[in-house]
Amino acid sequence: MQTPVEGFSRFTKEEKIDWVAKNYTGNSQETKDLLATYWNDDSKVQQLHDEFIENTLSNYYLPFAIAPNFLINKKLYAIPMVIEESSVVAAASKAAKFWLGRGGFKTTILGTEKVGQVHFMYYGEPLKLNSFFEAIKPQFFKDAKSITQSMEKRGGGIKDITLHDLSDKLKGYYQLHCTFETLDAMGANFINSCLEQFAKTLQEQASNANVFSDEEELEVIMSILSNYVPNCVVRAEVNCPITNKATNASVSREFAEKLKQAVAIAKVEPYRAVTHNKGIMNGIDSVILATGNDFRAVEAGVHAYASKDGNYSSLTHAEITNDIFKFWIDVPLALGTVGGLTSLHPMVKTALEILQKPTAKELMQIVAVAGLAQNFAALRSLVTTGIQKGHMKMHLMNILNQLGADKNEKTQLIGYFKDKMVSNASVKEALEGIRS
């Protein structure tokens, strides 16, 4: 029976591994050997990885891949992607190649505003609070000057601070709603530092102003950035003519109409919309991971954005106007290319170099394109051959590895399944046939 451990964080790395292996695995030596297998041979690189988070035991590998031939705003990119799911990179690459001869992808930054809030309680007269806020508003900017001066020199900083009365939703609840421009930094630490200073200023000014009674006292609950950034949005789109039969520069009318209907279904049916948008996030998350950004923050913000009109709906849109097929996405992306892992993780540095050292705005555009491409590839399969044919072909290697196929067996079976449906049962049967 396991018992609680005291002071685990103070154990050495070896002591932590020993404790976990002994108490939570069946073969402690096998566990220790496996963990050691994934350590970097360069002790300095390994130490760097060990210090990214707490209680590190080893490294967890995911494939680092490239999807080439992305023409974005007339500039050619090879996009790094980190993901474990079969067919994602192949699908993105296929979509990139499809649109390469049809004008490529076009992108537009619709906004870069980020948000943070100071949440507080106040049970007095709203008009009195509003007058107090307007009187002290300049003090927020003044008191945060030591935090913002460096960002301001580069053209960023605090955009605005407004008072929001939300007492109709929760009795006594108000907030300072604060907007920021953080340029090439994702800006979480900058924003949170500003917010905590705003909270301090709010409380100090309220104490010194002598305008509130004891019953009207302000109580700050918390100060934190928001990962919902509906005004930090990028648009990515593709378009091409429609002809009766598809050409290298057009799509067929039948295909365009079917894809448009597939998007329309995802707009009105949440069960479909969730899977539809999950496919988009296959593309987005894989580039977010490769470039050292926070995919959990992006996921939360994107799915909130998909629900902004009251129902969970498709992030992509499709239309046919004057025989032109247009397919696009508007997606909120708060990203950074400086700070955090972007300057620490060797593979992140490499990914950004492959992307030609983009600014945060350029990275937003690349990431949005990856999401749009992924969605196009999925919808193209769904409305033509079906999703499983291509997906299971890519999954074939995983099945063969699970079944312990050797190099010769893999070669034979890859050839065998070129024109056959792949399934776990069919691959197992074919492998047994070779071995017998």
C-alpha positions in Angstrom: 0.0 0.0 0.0 1.4 3.4 -1.0 1.8 6.1 1.6 2.1 9.9 1.2 5.7 11.1 0.6 7.1 14.1 2.4 9.5 16.6 0.8 9.4 14.9 -2.7 10.4 18.2 -4.4 13.6 18.2 -2.4 14.7 14.8 -3.5 17.4 14.5 -6.1 16.4 13.4 -9.6 17.8 9.9 -8.9 15.9 9.7 -5.6 12.6 10.7 -7.3 13.1 8.1 -9.9 13.9 5.4 -7.3 10.9 6.3 -5.3 8.5 6.3 -8.3 9.9 3.1 -9.7 9.8 1.3 -6.4 6.4 2.4 -5.3 4.4 2.6 -8.5 5.9 0.3 -11.1 6.1 -3.5 -11.4 9.8 -3.7 -12.4 11.7 -0.8 -10.9 15.0 -1.5 -12.7 13.2 -1.7 -16.1 11.4 1.6 -15.3 14.7 3.3 -14.4 16.4 2.0 -17.5 13.5 3.2 -19.7 13.5 6.7 -18.2 17.3 6.9 -18.6 16.9 5.9 -22.3 15.1 9.2 -23.0 17.7 11.5 -21.3 19.7 13.7 -23.6 23.4 12.6 -24.0 24.4 16.3 -23.6 24.2 16.9 -19.8 23.7 20.6 -20.3 20.8 20.1 -22.6 19.3 17.6 -20.2 19.7 20.0 -17.3 17.9 22.7 -19.3 15.0 20.3 -19.9 15.0 19.2 -16.3 14.6 22.8 -15.2 11.6 23.7 -17.4 9.2 22.1 -14.9 9.3 20.6 -11.4 10.0 17.0 -10.4 11.4 16.0 -13.9 12.2 12.4 -14.3 12.9 12.2 -18.1 11.9 13.6 -21.5 8.7 12.6 -23.4 9.3 12.5 -27.1 6.8 13.5 -29.8 7.6 13.5 -33.5 8.9 16.8 -35.0 7.9 16.9 -38.6 7.7 19.3 -41.6 4.8 20.1 -43.9 6.3 21.7 -47.0 5.0 23.9 -49.8 2.8 26.3 -47.9 2.4 29.5 -50.1 1.3 32.2 -47.7 1.0 35.7 -49.0 3.2 34.8 -51.9 6.0 33.5 -49.6 6.9 29.8 -49.4 7.0 28.1 -46.0 7.9 24.7 -44.6 5.9 24.4 -41.4 7.2 22.5 -38.4 4.6 20.4 -36.6 4.8 18.4 -33.4 2.0 15.8 -33.0 1.5 12.1 -32.5 -1.6 11.5 -34.6 -1.2 9.7 -37.8 -2.1 11.5 -41.1 -2.1 15.1 -39.7 1.2 16.1 -41.3 0.4 14.2 -44.5 -3.0 15.9 -44.7 -1.5 19.4 -44.1 1.1 18.8 -46.8 -1.5 17.6 -49.2 -3.7 20.7 -48.6 -0.6 22.9 -49.1 0.2 21.2 -52.4 -3.5 21.5 -53.5 -3.6 25.3 -53.0 0.0 25.9 -54.2 -1.3 26.1 -57.8 -4.5 27.9 -56.9 -2.9 31.1 -55.5 -2.0 29.8 -52.1 -3.2 31.1 -48.7 -3.9 34.7 -47.9 -3.9 36.1 -44.4 -4.9 39.3 -42.6 -4.4 40.3 -39.0 -7.7 41.6 -37.7 -6.5 42.6 -34.2 -3.7 42.0 -31.6 -5.4 43.1 -28.4 -4.9 41.0 -25.3 -7.0 41.1 -22.1 -6.5 41.0 -18.4 -8.9 41.7 -15.5 -8.9 42.7 -11.8 -11.9 41.1 -10.2 -13.3 42.8 -7.1 -16.4 43.1 -4.9 -18.2 46.3 -4.0 -21.6 46.7 -2.5 -22.1 50.5 -2.5 -23.5 53.0 -4.9 -22.5 52.3 -8.5 -22.3 55.9 -9.5 -20.0 56.6 -6.6 -17.7 53.8 -7.7 -17.7 55.0 -11.3 -16.8 58.6 -10.3 -14.0 57.2 -8.1 -12.6 55.1 -10.9 -12.6 58.0 -13.4 -10.7 60.1 -10.9 -8.0 57.6 -10.2 -7.7 56.1 -13.7 -4.5 58.0 -14.6 -2.9 56.7 -11.4 -3.1 53.1 -12.8 -0.9 54.0 -15.7 1.5 56.1 -13.5 2.0 53.3 -10.9 2.6 50.7 -13.6 5.2 52.8 -15.4 8.2 50.8 -14.1 6.6 47.6 -15.6 5.5 49.1 -18.9 8.3 51.5 -19.9 10.4 48.8 -21.7 7.3 47.5 -23.6 6.2 51.1 -24.4 9.7 51.8 -26.0 9.0 49.0 -28.5 5.5 50.3 -29.2 3.4 48.2 -26.9 1.9 48.6 -23.4 -1.4 49.2 -21.8 -4.2 50.2 -24.3 -7.0 51.0 -21.9 -8.6 50.3 -18.5 -12.4 50.3 -18.1 -14.7 49.6 -15.2 -17.2 46.8 -15.8 -20.3 46.5 -13.5 -21.3 42.8 -13.5 -23.4 42.9 -10.3 -26.5 41.8 -12.3 -24.7 38.5 -12.8 -23.1 38.2 -9.3 -24.0 40.5 -6.5 -21.3 43.0 -5.8 -19.1 41.9 -8.6 -17.1 44.4 -10.6 -13.9 44.3 -12.7 -11.2 46.4 -14.2 -11.2 45.2 -17.8 -7.7 46.0 -19.1 -6.4 45.7 -22.7 -2.8 45.4 -23.8 -0.5 45.3 -26.8 2.5 42.9 -26.2 4.1 42.8 -29.7 6.3 39.7 -30.2 5.8 38.5 -26.6 2.8 36.3 -25.6 2.9 38.7 -22.7 1.4 36.7 -19.8 4.0 37.8 -17.2 3.8 41.4 -18.4 0.0 41.5 -18.2 -0.2 39.7 -14.9 2.4 42.1 -13.4 0.5 45.1 -14.6 -2.8 43.7 -13.2 -1.3 43.0 -9.8 -0.1 46.6 -9.7 -3.6 47.8 -10.8 -5.1 45.9 -7.9 -2.6 47.4 -5.4 -3.4 50.9 -6.8 -7.1 50.3 -6.6 -7.0 49.2 -2.9 -4.6 52.0 -1.9 -6.6 54.7 -3.6 -9.8 53.4 -2.1 -8.3 53.4 1.4 -6.9 56.9 0.9 -9.9 58.5 -0.8 -12.1 58.5 2.2 -15.2 58.3 0.0 -16.5 54.8 0.9 -18.1 53.7 4.1 -17.2 50.5 5.8 -20.1 48.8 4.1 -18.9 50.0 0.7 -15.3 48.7 1.1 -13.6 47.4 -2.0 -12.3 43.8 -1.8 -10.0 42.6 -4.6 -10.5 38.9 -5.2 -7.9 38.2 -7.9 -5.9 39.7 -10.8 -5.2 37.5 -13.9 -5.0 37.7 -17.7 -7.7 36.1 -19.8 -7.0 33.5 -22.5 -10.1 34.6 -24.3 -8.8 37.1 -26.8 -11.7 37.9 -29.3 -9.8 41.0 -30.5 -6.5 39.2 -31.1 -7.7 37.5 -34.3 -6.2 36.4 -37.6 -8.0 35.5 -40.9 -6.6 32.9 -43.3 -8.4 32.1 -46.6 -8.2 30.4 -49.9 -10.2 31.0 -53.0 -10.3 29.8 -56.6 -12.7 29.6 -59.6 -15.3 26.9 -60.0 -15.5 24.9 -63.2 -17.6 22.0 -64.2 -14.6 19.8 -63.9 -11.7 20.4 -61.6 -8.5 21.7 -63.1 -5.1 22.6 -61.6 -6.4 26.2 -61.0 -10.0 25.4 -60.1 -12.3 23.1 -58.2 -15.4 21.4 -59.5 -18.8 22.8 -58.8 -19.9 19.5 -57.2 -16.9 19.5 -54.8 -17.4 23.2 -53.9 -21.1 22.7 -53.1 -20.5 19.6 -51.0 -17.7 21.2 -49.0 -19.9 24.3 -48.5 -22.7 22.1 -47.1 -20.2 20.2 -44.9 -19.3 23.6 -43.3 -22.9 24.6 -43.0 -23.6 21.4 -41.1 -20.8 22.1 -38.7 -22.3 25.6 -38.1 -25.6 24.3 -36.9 -24.8 20.9 -35.3 -22.6 21.0 -32.2 -21.8 17.3 -32.3 -20.3 17.8 -35.7 -18.8 21.2 -34.9 -16.7 19.8 -32.0 -15.1 17.2 -34.3 -14.8 19.7 -37.1 -12.9 22.1 -34.9 -10.8 19.4 -33.3 -9.4 18.7 -36.8 -8.6 22.4 -37.1 -6.8 22.2 -33.8 -4.7 19.3 -35.0 -3.1 21.7 -37.3 -3.0 24.7 -34.9 -1.7 22.8 -31.8 1.0 21.0 -33.7 2.6 24.3 -34.8 2.0 25.9 -31.4 3.9 23.0 -29.8 6.7 23.2 -32.3 7.2 26.9 -31.6 7.1 26.7 -27.8 3.7 28.4 -27.3 0.9 27.5 -24.9 -1.5 25.2 -26.7 -3.8 24.9 -23.7 -4.3 28.7 -23.6 -4.9 28.7 -27.4 -7.4 25.8 -27.1 -9.4 27.4 -24.4 -9.6 30.7 -26.2 -10.4 29.2 -29.6 -13.3 27.1 -28.2 -14.7 30.0 -26.4 -14.6 32.0 -29.6 -16.4 29.2 -31.4 -19.3 29.7 -28.9 -19.3 33.5 -29.0 -22.7 33.7 -30.7 -24.4 31.5 -28.1 -23.9 28.1 -29.7 -20.8 26.1 -30.4 -20.2 26.3 -34.1 -17.7 25.9 -36.9 -14.6 28.1 -36.9 -14.3 27.9 -40.7 -16.6 29.4 -43.3 -17.3 28.6 -47.0 -19.2 30.5 -49.7 -19.7 30.5 -53.5 -20.1 33.9 -55.2 -20.0 34.5 -58.9 -18.4 31.1 -59.5 -15.6 31.7 -57.0 -15.2 29.3 -54.1 -13.9 30.9 -50.9 -13.0 29.0 -47.7 -11.7 30.8 -44.6 -11.1 30.9 -40.9 -11.1 33.6 -38.3 -9.3 32.4 -35.2 -8.0 34.1 -32.0 -4.3 33.4 -31.4 -2.3 35.1 -28.6 1.2 34.0 -29.5 4.8 35.0 -28.9 8.2 34.6 -30.6 10.3 36.0 -27.8 10.4 35.0 -24.1 9.5 31.7 -22.5 10.6 28.5 -24.3 11.2 30.4 -27.5 14.7 31.5 -26.3 15.4 28.3 -24.3 14.3 25.2 -26.0 16.8 24.2 -28.8 14.1 22.6 -30.9 11.8 25.7 -30.6 14.7 27.8 -31.8 15.1 25.5 -34.8 11.4 25.6 -35.5 11.4 29.4 -35.5 14.5 29.4 -37.7 12.8 27.1 -40.2 9.8 29.5 -40.2 12.3 32.3 -41.1 12.2 33.9 -37.7 8.7 35.2 -37.8 7.3 38.1 -35.7 4.3 37.2 -33.5 1.9 38.6 -36.1 3.6 36.4 -38.8 3.4 33.4 -36.6 -0.3 34.0 -36.0 -0.8 33.9 -39.8 1.2 30.7 -40.2 -0.7 29.0 -37.4 -4.1 30.0 -38.8 -3.1 28.7 -42.2 -2.1 25.3 -40.6 -5.6 25.1 -39.1 -7.4 26.0 -42.3 -5.3 23.5 -44.3 -6.0 20.7 -41.8 -9.7 21.4 -42.0 -9.7 21.6 -45.8 -7.9 18.3 -46.0 -10.4 16.6 -43.6 -13.5 18.0 -45.4 -12.0 17.1 -48.8 -11.7 13.5 -47.6 -15.1 13.4 -45.9 -17.0 14.6 -49.0 -15.1 12.4 -51.5 -13.4 9.1 -50.4 -14.3 9.1 -46.7 -11.9 9.8 -43.8 -10.8 6.2 -43.0 -9.1 5.3 -46.3 -6.3 7.9 -45.9 -6.2 7.8 -42.1 -5.8 4.0 -41.9 -3.1 4.1 -44.6 -1.1 6.4 -42.4 -1.9 4.3 -39.3 -0.6 1.2 -41.0 3.0 1.7 -39.7 1.7 2.0 -36.1 -0.2 -1.2 -36.4 2.8 -3.0 -37.9 5.0 -1.7 -35.0 2.4 -2.9 -32.5 2.4 -6.4 -34.1 6.2 -6.5 -34.0 6.7 -6.6 -37.8 10.4 -6.6 -39.0 11.8 -4.4 -41.8 11.1 -7.0 -44.5 7.6 -7.7 -43.3 6.8 -3.9 -43.3 8.1 -3.6 -46.8 5.9 -6.4 -48.1 2.8 -5.2 -46.2 3.1 -1.6 -47.2 3.1 -2.8 -50.9 0.2 -5.2 -50.2 -2.1 -2.6 -48.7 -1.5 0.0 -51.4 -4.9 -0.8 -52.9 -6.6 -2.4 -49.9 -8.5 -1.2 -46.9 -6.4 -1.1 -43.7 -7.8 -2.4 -40.4 -6.2 -4.0 -37.4 -7.7 -7.3 -38.3 -6.7 -7.2 -41.9 -3.1 -6.2 -41.1 -2.8 -9.0 -38.5 -4.2 -11.6 -40.9 -1.8 -10.5 -43.7 1.2 -10.5 -41.3 0.3 -14.0 -40.1 0.0 -15.1 -43.7 3.6 -13.9 -44.4 4.9 -15.6 -41.2 3.2 -18.9 -42.0 
